[in-house]
Amino acid sequence: MEDIMNRKFRAAAVTALACAVLGTGLTGCDEGDDFDPFASTPKPAADQFTGTKTFDIGGKSVNVSCSGKQADGKPVVVLLHGGGDSLDKMAAFQKTLSAKHRVCSYDRLGAGKSAKPDGPQSFESTGKVLTGVLEKVAGDAPVVLAGHSMGGIIAARYAPEHTDKVKGLVLMDATPSTMSADLEKTVPASAKGPAAQLRAQLAIFKGQNPEKLVMPDGPVKSAGDIPVEVIKHGQPYLEAADPQYGKALEQAWTAGQRKWLKLSSSSKLTVAGKSGHYIYVDQPDVAVKAIQRAAAKAAS
């Protein structure tokens, strides 16, 4: 009996201390033995707004757009724009997708209407902003990331470390994981004219872009068995840009898209035969079907 009384006294003492520190208005402070001061606080529900909204994420203003209705058990589709673009570029594509899905997009730091970064960004730091966005727009719901170009490599680097949240991935002509090495190997430093302009793209991967994102080459990590859809352009725009080295770069780009298949044991490569780099603009139907496949698997 004494031991039971001591346990009850200790429990009451913990409750009293919690109420004293956190305030007597705290829910449960007047509810006796059922109150657990150390119970985890549930995450806030996703913001179901439609249109654009600005969120404070990590002390920075981030511009976010959402449309479509959220259905129980179905993932939220989050679009990641390419480098030098903004969410406005994907607005028409987002509208099409939102007929059947809850779809959101956002301007990364340094892009569109979001704040500028304080200094160079890494995949880790830009990933933290992405995490903040997902918490706001998806809450506890699963997510399918669909990234184009630079947005694709960001999504591909993020997904393997966040499979608890990311349940599907669509890469629309994503920047290859070895792009810097491919450029250095293919286009010599002595190149002139259009070829020199291609090689100058190396500066982008070192952080000379609006987002100040440094994108080093690296291995493709596994995201388990989440559905991964890789879509490659079919029109050889790199070869058209530079007949001398463009063909070799096209081959390297194709090899890079195949490497992305290593992200998952459930991956698929599609070639958008009539599309240049902007697949979601040139052949949006191909991109929509890929996202719908990934979303359906993510919901099952």
C-alpha positions in Angstrom: 0.0 0.0 0.0 2.8 2.4 0.9 4.5 1.7 -2.5 1.3 2.4 -4.4 0.8 5.6 -2.5 4.3 6.7 -3.2 3.8 6.1 -7.0 0.6 8.1 -6.9 2.4 10.9 -5.1 5.3 11.0 -7.6 2.8 11.1 -10.5 0.9 13.9 -8.9 4.2 15.8 -8.2 5.2 15.5 -11.9 1.8 16.8 -12.9 2.0 19.7 -10.5 5.5 20.6 -11.7 4.5 20.5 -15.4 1.5 22.8 -14.7 3.6 25.2 -12.7 6.3 25.5 -15.5 4.0 25.4 -18.5 1.0 27.3 -17.1 -2.2 26.3 -15.4 -4.1 26.9 -18.7 -2.3 23.8 -20.2 -4.8 21.2 -21.4 -4.9 18.4 -18.9 -3.6 20.3 -15.8 -7.1 19.8 -14.2 -7.7 16.3 -15.5 -6.2 14.3 -12.7 -4.3 11.0 -13.3 -5.0 10.9 -17.1 -2.6 13.9 -17.7 0.7 13.0 -19.3 3.1 16.0 -19.3 5.6 14.2 -21.5 3.1 13.0 -24.2 4.3 14.0 -27.7 2.5 16.9 -29.3 0.8 16.0 -32.6 2.0 17.7 -35.7 -0.2 20.5 -37.0 -2.5 19.6 -39.9 -1.5 20.5 -43.4 -2.5 23.9 -44.6 -5.3 23.3 -47.1 -5.0 26.8 -48.8 -5.5 27.3 -52.5 -3.4 29.9 -54.4 -0.1 31.3 -53.1 1.0 31.9 -49.6 4.2 32.9 -47.9 5.6 30.8 -45.1 8.5 31.6 -42.7 10.8 28.6 -42.9 14.0 28.7 -41.0 13.7 32.5 -40.7 13.3 32.9 -44.5 10.3 33.9 -46.5 9.3 31.1 -48.9 6.7 31.5 -51.6 4.4 28.4 -51.9 1.5 27.6 -54.3 -1.1 24.9 -53.8 -4.2 23.7 -55.7 -6.5 20.7 -55.8 -8.1 18.7 -52.9 -6.4 16.4 -50.5 -7.9 12.9 -50.3 -7.3 10.6 -47.4 -4.5 8.2 -48.0 -3.4 9.9 -51.3 0.0 11.6 -51.5 0.5 15.3 -52.0 2.4 16.0 -55.2 5.2 18.6 -54.7 6.8 20.1 -57.9 10.3 21.4 -57.9 11.2 23.8 -60.7 14.5 23.9 -62.6 17.4 26.3 -62.1 16.7 29.8 -63.2 13.0 29.2 -63.1 10.2 29.7 -60.5 7.0 28.1 -59.6 5.3 30.3 -62.2 6.9 28.3 -64.9 5.1 25.2 -63.7 1.7 26.9 -63.1 -0.1 25.4 -66.1 1.3 22.0 -65.4 0.2 22.2 -61.7 -3.3 23.2 -62.7 -3.6 20.2 -65.0 -2.4 17.8 -62.2 -4.6 19.4 -59.6 -7.7 18.1 -61.3 -7.1 14.7 -59.6 -4.4 15.5 -57.0 -3.4 17.9 -54.3 -0.4 19.7 -55.9 2.0 22.2 -54.4 5.1 24.0 -55.7 7.4 26.5 -54.2 10.2 29.0 -55.0 13.4 27.8 -53.5 15.6 30.4 -51.8 17.0 32.8 -54.5 14.2 31.9 -57.0 10.9 33.6 -57.8 9.4 35.5 -54.9 11.2 33.7 -52.1 14.0 35.3 -50.0 17.6 35.1 -51.1 20.0 32.8 -49.3 22.5 34.4 -47.0 25.4 32.6 -48.7 26.2 29.4 -50.7 23.7 26.6 -50.4 24.2 22.8 -50.3 21.9 19.9 -51.0 21.6 19.7 -47.2 20.6 23.3 -46.6 18.1 23.4 -49.6 16.8 20.1 -48.3 16.0 21.7 -44.9 13.8 24.3 -46.7 12.1 21.5 -48.6 11.4 19.7 -45.3 9.8 22.8 -44.0 7.6 23.2 -47.0 6.5 19.6 -46.8 5.6 20.0 -43.1 3.4 23.0 -44.1 1.6 21.6 -47.1 1.5 17.9 -46.4 1.5 17.4 -42.7 1.4 13.7 -42.0 0.4 12.8 -45.6 2.8 11.0 -47.9 4.5 12.9 -50.7 5.5 12.4 -54.3 8.3 14.7 -55.4 8.4 15.7 -59.1 11.4 17.7 -60.1 12.6 19.2 -63.3 16.3 19.6 -64.2 18.0 21.2 -61.1 14.8 20.5 -59.2 15.2 16.9 -60.2 18.7 16.4 -58.8 17.6 18.1 -55.5 14.6 15.7 -55.3 16.8 12.7 -56.1 19.4 13.7 -53.4 16.6 14.3 -50.9 14.5 11.2 -51.3 16.9 8.5 -50.0 17.3 10.3 -46.7 13.5 10.9 -46.3 11.7 7.7 -47.3 9.5 8.1 -44.2 7.9 11.0 -46.0 8.7 10.7 -49.7 6.8 7.7 -51.1 7.3 8.4 -54.8 9.7 10.3 -57.1 9.4 11.6 -60.7 12.5 13.1 -62.4 11.8 15.1 -65.5 15.1 15.4 -67.4 16.9 15.7 -64.0 20.4 17.0 -64.0 22.7 13.9 -63.9 24.6 13.0 -60.8 27.9 13.3 -62.7 27.2 16.4 -64.8 30.4 18.3 -63.8 32.6 15.4 -64.7 30.7 14.8 -67.9 31.3 18.4 -69.0 34.9 18.4 -68.1 35.6 15.1 -69.8 33.6 15.9 -73.0 34.3 19.6 -73.6 38.0 20.6 -73.4 39.1 23.8 -71.6 40.4 25.1 -74.9 37.0 24.9 -76.6 35.8 28.0 -78.5 32.4 29.4 -79.5 29.3 27.4 -78.5 31.4 24.6 -77.0 33.0 27.2 -74.7 29.5 28.3 -73.6 28.7 24.7 -72.8 31.8 24.2 -70.7 31.0 27.5 -68.9 28.0 25.7 -67.4 30.5 24.2 -64.9 30.3 27.5 -63.0 26.6 26.8 -62.3 27.5 23.6 -60.4 30.0 25.5 -58.3 27.3 27.8 -57.0 27.2 30.5 -59.7 23.4 30.4 -60.0 20.5 32.5 -58.6 20.1 30.0 -55.7 23.8 29.9 -55.0 23.5 26.1 -54.8 26.7 24.1 -55.0 26.0 20.8 -56.7 29.0 18.4 -56.5 28.9 15.1 -58.3 28.2 12.1 -56.2 26.9 8.5 -56.2 23.3 7.7 -56.5 22.0 6.5 -53.2 19.1 4.0 -52.8 15.6 5.1 -51.7 14.5 1.5 -51.3 11.6 0.4 -53.4 9.6 3.6 -53.7 8.2 4.1 -57.2 10.7 6.2 -59.3 9.8 7.5 -62.7 12.7 8.9 -64.8 11.7 10.8 -67.9 14.3 11.8 -70.5 14.0 14.2 -73.4 13.8 12.7 -76.9 14.8 15.7 -79.0 18.7 16.1 -79.0 18.8 19.7 -78.0 22.4 19.5 -76.7 23.6 18.2 -80.1 21.8 21.1 -81.8 23.4 23.5 -79.5 26.9 22.3 -80.4 27.5 19.9 -83.3 31.1 19.2 -82.2 30.6 18.0 -78.6 26.8 18.0 -78.3 26.4 14.3 -79.4 28.8 13.1 -76.7 27.0 15.2 -74.1 23.7 13.7 -75.2 25.2 10.3 -74.7 26.4 11.3 -71.2 23.0 12.8 -70.4 21.3 9.5 -71.4 23.8 7.5 -69.2 23.0 9.9 -66.4 19.3 9.3 -66.6 19.9 5.6 -66.5 22.0 6.0 -63.3 19.0 7.6 -61.6 17.2 4.3 -62.0 19.5 3.0 -59.2 17.4 5.1 -56.8 14.9 2.3 -56.4 14.3 -1.3 -57.2 11.0 -0.1 -58.6 12.1 2.4 -61.2 11.1 3.1 -64.8 12.7 5.1 -67.7 10.5 6.8 -70.2 11.7 8.8 -73.3 9.6 11.8 -74.2 10.2 11.5 -78.0 8.8 14.9 -79.0 10.2 16.8 -76.1 13.2 19.0 -75.5 14.5 19.7 -71.9 11.1 21.1 -70.7 9.2 17.9 -70.8 6.3 19.2 -68.7 5.8 22.0 -71.3 6.5 20.1 -74.5 4.7 16.8 -73.6 2.8 17.4 -70.3 0.8 14.2 -70.9 3.9 12.1 -70.5 4.8 13.8 -67.2 1.2 13.7 -65.9 1.0 9.9 -66.5 4.3 9.3 -64.8 3.2 11.3 -61.7 -0.1 9.5 -61.6 1.6 6.1 -61.7 3.9 7.1 -58.9 1.1 8.6 -56.9 -1.1 5.5 -57.3 1.7 3.2 -56.1 2.5 5.6 -53.2 -1.1 5.4 -52.1 -1.4 1.6 -52.2 
